[in-house]
Amino acid sequence: MAQLVLNDVRKRFGKTEVIHGVDLEVKDGEFVVFVGPSGCGKSTLLRMIAGLEEVSGGDVIIGDERMNEIAPSDRGIAMVFQSYALYPHKDVYGNMAFALRHAGEDKKVIDERVRKAADILGLEPLLKRRPKELSGGQRQRVAIGRAIVRDPAIFLFDEPLSNLDAALRVQMRVEILRLHQQLKTTMVYVTHDQVEAMTLADRIVVLRDGRIEQVGTPLELYHHPQNQFVAGFIGSPKMNFLPARSEGGSGRVTVPGSDPIDVPVKGSPDVSDLTLGIRPEHVGIVPPDQGTITGEVMVAERLGGETYLHVDLGADDPFVVKADGSAAQKSGERIGLRFPPEALHLFAKDGAAFEHRERHSLIA
C-alpha cells in the first residue's frame, strides 16, 4: 500500500492547459473518488497518475518516490478501464494470469495469486470460461481480478461500471466496496455518476474545468458545499435553487412570491444577487396558507417508496420536492412548501457559499 501526492500537477495539450495546478494527498489505504461533468479532467488526471499521460508540470509522488519519468509498469499501480479489454481467446484464468506470465513470474506464484483473486471475486467456477461465455458483470470482475493479481500499491479505476445496466452497477458497487474492505489498498476511482461517488468514497474530489472545486467526505460535500456548483452536483435529485434578495443584511432573504426567510449563515449578506438553495428531501409539504411559499404541482412522479413532485413556483426550472411514496398530491393542485432554516443554503453572485452558523449534527 502507498499514499499518493499530487503537487501542482498540470497538463497541457499544445498551448491549451486542461489541468490547472492540482494539489491533492490520498492517504495510504484511502478510497478517493474523482467526480465531475464530462470534460472536467478527471480521466486525464487519473491517466497522469498511471503514467499513460505525460505530466506537463508539477509532481506525481507514490510512496516517497517521484513518478513523473517512471514507466507505468514500474509505478506499482494497476488500472481497471471502462472497457474490459479481455483477451477473447483466453479463458478467465489465462486473462488473469497474463501480466504475471509476461513478467516471468513463477508458475506456483501465478497460480496462488490467480486463485486467491478468484476466491475474493467469486470467480472460481468461471476460471475455464472464455469472455464470450460471461455476463457484463462477470467480465468486469475478471478485469478487476487481473488487477488484483499484480498486488499493486494503488488501484486506479476509470469509470469501470459505465457499460453495465443499472442493477449490475448497484451490485458491482457493493463488490468494489467489499474488495476495498478486504484488501485495504489505496484506490482512486473516476466517475461522472455522483451516486457512485457518494456510496463508494472515503473522500470525494469534485472537479470542474481542470480544477478542484472541493474535497471532503460525502456528507461534508452534501451538507456543506463550498459553492453552488458542488451543491448542484452532489445529491440526487439535485438541489433546488431560487433567486433571492437580502432583507437588510440580517440573514433574512426573500425569493419571488415568499415572505422573508431566515437563513442561519455567518456574516451579513447585504447584496441583491443571491441564490437560495434547498434539497428536495428537506422541503416540507403543508397547506397553501401555512407554507414559506406556494406553488402548483405540475407532475407527480410516483416511484413506489417515494414520490417526486415537480412544482411551478414561477421560476425557470420546476422546483422538485421529495415526498413519501403515499403522497396524495396531484397535478394541478396548489400546495404550500415549508423551508426548515437549518436546511437552507445561501450563495453569493460568484457562487461561493455563505457558511452556516452551526455544522450539521450528522458530521459535527
DOVODREN-992801 format. One record per residue (C-alpha): residue number from 1; residue in one letter; y, x, z. Coordinates in Angstrom, 3 decimals, padded with zeros to 6 digits. Example, Ala and Ser with C-alpha at 12.3 -4.5 7.8 and 13.67 -1.06 7.14 Angstrom:
BEGIN
n / res / Y / X / Z
1 / A / -004.500 / 012.300 / 007.800 .
2 / S / -001.060 / 013.670 / 007.140 .
end
This chain:
BEGIN
n / res / Y / X / Z
1 / M / 000.000 / 000.000 / 000.000 .
2 / A / 003.594 / 001.095 / -000.517 .
3 / Q / 007.175 / -000.032 / -000.329 .
4 / L / 009.329 / -000.395 / -003.417 .
5 / V / 013.011 / 000.552 / -003.561 .
6 / L / 015.441 / -000.091 / -006.409 .
7 / N / 018.692 / 001.882 / -006.193 .
8 / D / 021.483 / 000.770 / -008.558 .
9 / V / 018.933 / 000.074 / -011.317 .
10 / R / 020.457 / -000.623 / -014.729 .
11 / K / 019.126 / -001.429 / -018.183 .
12 / R / 020.958 / -001.202 / -021.478 .
13 / F / 019.818 / -002.154 / -024.950 .
14 / G / 022.212 / -000.210 / -027.141 .
15 / K / 025.683 / -000.964 / -025.785 .
16 / T / 024.595 / -004.195 / -024.099 .
17 / E / 023.841 / -003.935 / -020.380 .
18 / V / 021.334 / -006.575 / -019.254 .
19 / I / 020.574 / -005.350 / -015.704 .
20 / H / 023.748 / -004.580 / -013.752 .
21 / G / 023.086 / -002.271 / -010.819 .
22 / V / 020.276 / -003.961 / -008.861 .
23 / D / 019.650 / -002.790 / -005.286 .
24 / L / 016.532 / -004.055 / -003.533 .
25 / E / 013.950 / -002.978 / -000.961 .
26 / V / 010.480 / -004.556 / -000.961 .
27 / K / 008.652 / -003.768 / 002.270 .
28 / D / 005.089 / -002.498 / 002.466 .
29 / G / 002.741 / -005.492 / 002.209 .
30 / E / 005.503 / -007.963 / 001.353 .
31 / F / 005.225 / -010.726 / -001.265 .
32 / V / 008.539 / -010.893 / -003.150 .
33 / V / 009.254 / -013.320 / -005.987 .
34 / F / 011.875 / -012.794 / -008.700 .
35 / V / 013.154 / -016.173 / -009.861 .
36 / G / 015.878 / -017.328 / -012.194 .
37 / P / 016.523 / -019.063 / -015.517 .
38 / S / 015.347 / -017.684 / -018.860 .
39 / G / 017.280 / -014.573 / -019.835 .
40 / C / 018.301 / -013.632 / -016.277 .
41 / G / 016.490 / -010.248 / -016.460 .
42 / K / 013.588 / -010.865 / -014.102 .
43 / S / 010.824 / -009.765 / -016.512 .
44 / T / 012.877 / -006.797 / -017.700 .
45 / L / 013.293 / -005.684 / -014.093 .
46 / L / 009.540 / -006.028 / -013.492 .
47 / R / 008.753 / -004.013 / -016.620 .
48 / M / 011.055 / -001.225 / -015.419 .
49 / I / 009.160 / -001.129 / -012.112 .
50 / A / 005.903 / -000.910 / -014.102 .
51 / G / 007.257 / 001.815 / -016.378 .
52 / L / 006.981 / -000.329 / -019.509 .
53 / E / 010.763 / -000.267 / -019.965 .
54 / E / 012.900 / 002.849 / -019.596 .
55 / V / 015.453 / 002.818 / -016.768 .
56 / S / 018.977 / 003.322 / -018.139 .
57 / G / 020.463 / 004.121 / -014.721 .
58 / G / 019.554 / 004.252 / -011.044 .
59 / D / 016.190 / 004.951 / -009.407 .
60 / V / 012.840 / 003.206 / -009.042 .
61 / I / 011.062 / 004.523 / -005.929 .
62 / I / 007.482 / 003.658 / -004.929 .
63 / G / 006.438 / 005.016 / -001.548 .
64 / D / 008.544 / 008.138 / -001.289 .
65 / E / 008.380 / 009.141 / -004.954 .
66 / R / 010.966 / 008.576 / -007.693 .
67 / M / 009.145 / 006.954 / -010.613 .
68 / N / 011.694 / 006.983 / -013.440 .
69 / E / 009.831 / 009.599 / -015.519 .
70 / I / 006.314 / 008.841 / -014.237 .
71 / A / 003.875 / 007.224 / -016.700 .
72 / P / 002.823 / 003.630 / -015.948 .
73 / S / -000.794 / 004.684 / -015.373 .
74 / D / 000.293 / 007.144 / -012.653 .
75 / R / 002.555 / 004.785 / -010.659 .
76 / G / -000.180 / 003.218 / -008.538 .
77 / I / 000.606 / -000.256 / -009.832 .
78 / A / -001.446 / -002.969 / -011.530 .
79 / M / 000.155 / -005.668 / -013.651 .
80 / V / -001.049 / -009.196 / -014.416 .
81 / F / 000.569 / -010.655 / -017.521 .
82 / Q / 001.297 / -014.180 / -018.718 .
83 / S / -001.317 / -013.607 / -021.422 .
84 / Y / -004.780 / -012.936 / -020.019 .
85 / A / -005.354 / -010.165 / -022.630 .
86 / L / -009.126 / -010.143 / -022.096 .
87 / Y / -011.490 / -008.363 / -024.494 .
88 / P / -013.338 / -011.228 / -026.257 .
89 / H / -016.453 / -009.117 / -026.990 .
90 / K / -016.902 / -008.020 / -023.367 .
91 / D / -018.283 / -010.123 / -020.532 .
92 / V / -016.411 / -010.662 / -017.259 .
93 / Y / -018.000 / -007.568 / -015.684 .
94 / G / -017.058 / -005.430 / -018.686 .
95 / N / -013.466 / -006.675 / -018.704 .
96 / M / -013.017 / -005.957 / -015.008 .
97 / A / -014.698 / -002.538 / -015.246 .
98 / F / -012.946 / -001.357 / -018.426 .
99 / A / -009.991 / 000.515 / -016.894 .
100 / L / -012.212 / 002.334 / -014.382 .
101 / R / -014.704 / 003.330 / -017.073 .
102 / H / -011.866 / 004.556 / -019.276 .
103 / A / -010.637 / 006.688 / -016.349 .
104 / G / -014.109 / 008.233 / -015.971 .
105 / E / -014.820 / 006.705 / -012.563 .
106 / D / -018.342 / 006.999 / -011.106 .
107 / K / -020.648 / 004.109 / -012.081 .
108 / K / -021.518 / 003.321 / -008.462 .
109 / V / -017.839 / 003.122 / -007.502 .
110 / I / -017.139 / 000.889 / -010.514 .
111 / D / -019.967 / -001.470 / -009.574 .
112 / E / -018.840 / -001.665 / -005.928 .
113 / R / -015.219 / -002.422 / -006.878 .
114 / V / -016.077 / -004.995 / -009.545 .
115 / R / -018.475 / -006.863 / -007.274 .
116 / K / -016.028 / -006.774 / -004.359 .
117 / A / -013.261 / -008.216 / -006.556 .
118 / A / -015.657 / -010.810 / -007.961 .
119 / D / -016.566 / -011.857 / -004.419 .
120 / I / -012.890 / -012.213 / -003.431 .
121 / L / -012.136 / -014.338 / -006.508 .
122 / G / -015.362 / -016.361 / -006.644 .
123 / L / -016.402 / -014.825 / -009.963 .
124 / E / -019.958 / -013.685 / -009.080 .
125 / P / -021.683 / -016.473 / -011.085 .
126 / L / -019.498 / -015.701 / -014.128 .
127 / L / -019.966 / -011.940 / -014.478 .
128 / K / -022.155 / -012.224 / -017.595 .
129 / R / -019.971 / -014.773 / -019.391 .
130 / R / -017.614 / -013.984 / -022.263 .
131 / P / -013.955 / -015.114 / -022.128 .
132 / K / -014.576 / -017.956 / -024.603 .
133 / E / -017.007 / -019.460 / -022.080 .
134 / L / -014.374 / -019.586 / -019.311 .
135 / S / -011.651 / -022.090 / -018.409 .
136 / G / -007.994 / -021.047 / -018.289 .
137 / G / -008.075 / -020.675 / -014.514 .
138 / Q / -011.254 / -018.581 / -014.653 .
139 / R / -009.717 / -016.296 / -017.287 .
140 / Q / -006.661 / -015.788 / -015.115 .
141 / R / -008.897 / -014.905 / -012.162 .
142 / V / -010.625 / -012.299 / -014.342 .
143 / A / -007.230 / -010.831 / -015.253 .
144 / I / -006.342 / -010.647 / -011.548 .
145 / G / -009.765 / -009.143 / -010.781 .
146 / R / -009.155 / -006.461 / -013.396 .
147 / A / -006.025 / -005.538 / -011.426 .
148 / I / -007.786 / -005.622 / -008.034 .
149 / V / -010.492 / -003.120 / -009.038 .
150 / R / -007.812 / -000.493 / -009.630 .
151 / D / -006.913 / -000.690 / -005.914 .
152 / P / -003.175 / -000.451 / -006.643 .
153 / A / -000.384 / 000.218 / -004.163 .
154 / I / 001.632 / -002.628 / -005.737 .
155 / F / 000.629 / -005.704 / -007.721 .
156 / L / 003.068 / -006.945 / -010.374 .
157 / F / 002.731 / -010.497 / -011.735 .
158 / D / 004.698 / -011.592 / -014.827 .
159 / E / 004.618 / -015.421 / -014.950 .
160 / P / 000.794 / -015.435 / -014.673 .
161 / L / 000.435 / -019.222 / -014.298 .
162 / S / 002.725 / -020.485 / -017.048 .
163 / N / -000.159 / -021.063 / -019.502 .
164 / L / -002.080 / -023.272 / -017.063 .
165 / D / -001.847 / -027.035 / -016.629 .
166 / A / -000.183 / -028.493 / -013.529 .
167 / A / -003.360 / -028.960 / -011.479 .
168 / L / -004.604 / -025.433 / -012.218 .
169 / R / -001.212 / -023.944 / -011.332 .
170 / V / -001.438 / -025.506 / -007.869 .
171 / Q / -004.996 / -024.201 / -007.436 .
172 / M / -004.088 / -020.691 / -008.601 .
173 / R / -001.025 / -020.573 / -006.325 .
174 / V / -003.331 / -021.151 / -003.361 .
175 / E / -005.745 / -018.481 / -004.613 .
176 / I / -002.976 / -015.912 / -005.077 .
177 / L / -001.695 / -016.630 / -001.553 .
178 / R / -005.199 / -016.164 / -000.141 .
179 / L / -005.546 / -012.952 / -002.148 .
180 / H / -002.360 / -011.580 / -000.618 .
181 / Q / -003.530 / -012.512 / 002.871 .
182 / Q / -006.833 / -010.715 / 002.280 .
183 / L / -005.552 / -007.566 / 000.572 .
184 / K / -002.208 / -007.273 / 002.425 .
185 / T / -000.885 / -005.371 / -000.596 .
186 / T / 002.731 / -005.300 / -001.775 .
187 / M / 003.214 / -007.905 / -004.514 .
188 / V / 006.144 / -008.593 / -006.836 .
189 / Y / 005.894 / -011.838 / -008.780 .
190 / V / 008.114 / -013.136 / -011.596 .
191 / T / 008.505 / -016.843 / -012.350 .
192 / H / 011.068 / -019.308 / -013.670 .
193 / D / 009.472 / -022.020 / -011.512 .
194 / Q / 011.321 / -022.341 / -008.201 .
195 / V / 008.430 / -024.355 / -006.705 .
196 / E / 006.156 / -021.327 / -007.237 .
197 / A / 008.811 / -019.134 / -005.661 .
198 / M / 009.167 / -021.367 / -002.601 .
199 / T / 005.427 / -021.667 / -001.991 .
200 / L / 004.408 / -018.048 / -002.597 .
201 / A / 007.183 / -015.784 / -001.378 .
202 / D / 007.861 / -013.977 / 001.856 .
203 / R / 011.284 / -013.422 / 000.282 .
204 / I / 012.850 / -014.722 / -002.912 .
205 / V / 015.209 / -012.751 / -005.168 .
206 / V / 017.396 / -015.143 / -007.198 .
207 / L / 018.675 / -013.524 / -010.395 .
208 / R / 021.347 / -014.600 / -012.853 .
209 / D / 022.627 / -012.629 / -015.854 .
210 / G / 021.029 / -009.391 / -014.664 .
211 / R / 022.463 / -009.553 / -011.141 .
212 / I / 021.049 / -010.582 / -007.779 .
213 / E / 022.688 / -013.767 / -006.513 .
214 / Q / 020.853 / -013.915 / -003.159 .
215 / V / 017.809 / -012.502 / -001.380 .
216 / G / 016.144 / -014.307 / 001.531 .
217 / T / 013.199 / -016.271 / 002.818 .
218 / P / 012.508 / -019.593 / 001.088 .
219 / L / 014.018 / -021.561 / 003.992 .
220 / E / 017.102 / -019.325 / 004.167 .
221 / L / 017.822 / -019.981 / 000.495 .
222 / Y / 017.065 / -023.690 / 000.869 .
223 / H / 019.224 / -024.311 / 003.958 .
224 / H / 021.892 / -021.615 / 003.494 .
225 / P / 022.535 / -020.862 / -000.188 .
226 / Q / 025.359 / -018.379 / -000.603 .
227 / N / 026.715 / -020.058 / -003.717 .
228 / Q / 026.438 / -023.173 / -005.841 .
229 / F / 024.111 / -021.528 / -008.376 .
230 / V / 021.471 / -020.753 / -005.737 .
231 / A / 021.935 / -024.189 / -004.168 .
232 / G / 021.285 / -025.880 / -007.509 .
233 / F / 018.373 / -023.649 / -008.472 .
234 / I / 016.372 / -023.776 / -005.230 .
235 / G / 014.952 / -027.191 / -004.345 .
236 / S / 013.237 / -029.918 / -006.346 .
237 / P / 014.833 / -032.244 / -007.307 .
238 / K / 017.927 / -030.065 / -007.350 .
239 / M / 020.882 / -030.516 / -005.011 .
240 / N / 023.416 / -033.240 / -005.853 .
241 / F / 026.987 / -032.054 / -006.472 .
242 / L / 030.170 / -034.136 / -006.286 .
243 / P / 033.788 / -033.043 / -006.913 .
244 / A / 035.708 / -033.016 / -003.629 .
245 / R / 039.241 / -032.587 / -002.295 .
246 / S / 040.268 / -031.225 / 001.074 .
247 / E / 041.957 / -033.535 / 003.582 .
248 / G / 044.436 / -031.143 / 005.167 .
249 / G / 042.133 / -028.144 / 005.690 .
250 / S / 040.419 / -029.636 / 008.712 .
251 / G / 036.894 / -029.549 / 007.275 .
252 / R / 037.316 / -033.124 / 006.058 .
253 / V / 036.962 / -033.863 / 002.365 .
254 / T / 036.877 / -036.875 / 000.082 .
255 / V / 034.867 / -037.463 / -003.063 .
256 / P / 035.727 / -040.181 / -005.601 .
257 / G / 035.058 / -043.557 / -004.016 .
258 / S / 034.425 / -042.316 / -000.475 .
259 / D / 036.142 / -042.376 / 002.881 .
260 / P / 036.958 / -038.970 / 004.455 .
261 / I / 033.786 / -036.941 / 005.120 .
262 / D / 033.463 / -034.375 / 007.923 .
263 / V / 031.767 / -031.175 / 006.756 .
264 / P / 030.865 / -028.734 / 009.587 .
265 / V / 031.918 / -025.482 / 007.934 .
266 / K / 033.790 / -022.464 / 009.261 .
267 / G / 037.364 / -021.910 / 008.181 .
268 / S / 039.857 / -024.326 / 006.651 .
269 / P / 039.078 / -025.122 / 003.021 .
270 / D / 042.614 / -026.342 / 002.249 .
271 / V / 042.168 / -026.466 / -001.527 .
272 / S / 041.690 / -029.258 / -004.034 .
273 / D / 038.951 / -027.832 / -006.277 .
274 / L / 035.910 / -028.113 / -004.033 .
275 / T / 032.332 / -029.245 / -004.609 .
276 / L / 030.297 / -031.156 / -002.050 .
277 / G / 026.528 / -030.714 / -002.147 .
278 / I / 023.648 / -032.599 / -000.541 .
279 / R / 019.932 / -032.559 / -001.295 .
280 / P / 018.182 / -035.779 / -002.431 .
281 / E / 015.847 / -035.738 / 000.587 .
282 / H / 018.746 / -035.647 / 003.068 .
283 / V / 020.570 / -038.780 / 001.838 .
284 / G / 020.162 / -041.954 / 003.891 .
285 / I / 019.970 / -045.399 / 002.264 .
286 / V / 021.944 / -048.129 / 004.070 .
287 / P / 023.585 / -051.476 / 003.240 .
288 / P / 026.646 / -051.044 / 000.980 .
289 / D / 029.162 / -051.780 / 003.769 .
290 / Q / 027.666 / -049.033 / 006.006 .
291 / G / 027.498 / -046.143 / 003.554 .
292 / T / 029.593 / -042.998 / 003.174 .
293 / I / 029.762 / -044.070 / -000.460 .
294 / T / 028.290 / -046.909 / -002.532 .
295 / G / 026.665 / -046.923 / -005.953 .
296 / E / 024.382 / -048.811 / -008.307 .
297 / V / 020.728 / -047.915 / -008.786 .
298 / M / 020.184 / -047.024 / -012.439 .
299 / V / 016.494 / -046.101 / -012.340 .
300 / A / 013.811 / -046.135 / -009.619 .
301 / E / 011.018 / -043.607 / -010.235 .
302 / R / 008.022 / -044.720 / -008.197 .
303 / L / 005.544 / -041.872 / -007.721 .
304 / G / 003.338 / -043.391 / -005.042 .
305 / G / 004.124 / -041.364 / -001.944 .
306 / E / 007.816 / -041.118 / -002.789 .
307 / T / 010.454 / -042.810 / -004.897 .
308 / Y / 013.408 / -041.188 / -006.660 .
309 / L / 016.469 / -043.387 / -007.046 .
310 / H / 018.971 / -042.375 / -009.722 .
311 / V / 022.292 / -043.816 / -008.565 .
312 / D / 025.522 / -044.231 / -010.533 .
313 / L / 028.468 / -043.003 / -008.435 .
314 / G / 030.837 / -042.744 / -011.371 .
315 / A / 030.192 / -039.009 / -011.829 .
316 / D / 028.961 / -037.263 / -014.990 .
317 / D / 025.385 / -036.958 / -013.689 .
318 / P / 023.313 / -039.543 / -011.800 .
319 / F / 023.068 / -038.976 / -008.051 .
320 / V / 019.393 / -038.577 / -007.028 .
321 / V / 018.042 / -039.915 / -003.730 .
322 / K / 014.525 / -039.165 / -002.498 .
323 / A / 013.184 / -042.244 / -000.680 .
324 / D / 009.893 / -043.393 / 000.796 .
325 / G / 007.225 / -044.496 / -001.675 .
326 / S / 007.546 / -048.063 / -000.457 .
327 / A / 011.339 / -048.198 / -001.016 .
328 / A / 012.262 / -051.672 / -002.252 .
329 / Q / 015.485 / -050.826 / -004.129 .
330 / K / 015.539 / -051.875 / -007.788 .
331 / S / 017.534 / -051.092 / -010.901 .
332 / G / 020.937 / -052.823 / -010.835 .
333 / E / 021.079 / -053.080 / -007.027 .
334 / R / 024.113 / -051.742 / -005.153 .
335 / I / 023.295 / -049.573 / -002.157 .
336 / G / 025.135 / -047.533 / 000.434 .
337 / L / 024.460 / -043.818 / 000.832 .
338 / R / 024.922 / -042.017 / 004.130 .
339 / F / 025.574 / -038.254 / 004.215 .
340 / P / 024.487 / -036.601 / 007.508 .
341 / P / 027.176 / -033.956 / 008.279 .
342 / E / 024.612 / -031.255 / 009.142 .
343 / A / 023.019 / -031.632 / 005.678 .
344 / L / 026.248 / -031.155 / 003.706 .
345 / H / 027.237 / -028.025 / 001.766 .
346 / L / 030.726 / -027.165 / 000.562 .
347 / F / 031.529 / -024.809 / -002.307 .
348 / A / 034.800 / -023.246 / -003.447 .
349 / K / 036.086 / -023.282 / -007.030 .
350 / D / 034.348 / -019.946 / -007.732 .
351 / G / 031.035 / -021.345 / -006.457 .
352 / A / 030.974 / -019.469 / -003.133 .
353 / A / 029.591 / -021.467 / -000.215 .
354 / F / 031.566 / -022.086 / 002.961 .
355 / E / 029.496 / -021.004 / 005.961 .
356 / H / 028.103 / -023.669 / 008.285 .
357 / R / 029.267 / -023.591 / 011.894 .
358 / E / 025.647 / -023.731 / 013.065 .
359 / R / 022.437 / -022.476 / 011.474 .
360 / H / 019.730 / -024.991 / 010.650 .
361 / S / 017.294 / -025.439 / 013.540 .
362 / L / 014.283 / -024.527 / 011.363 .
363 / I / 015.460 / -020.957 / 010.861 .
364 / A / 017.887 / -020.413 / 013.735 .
end
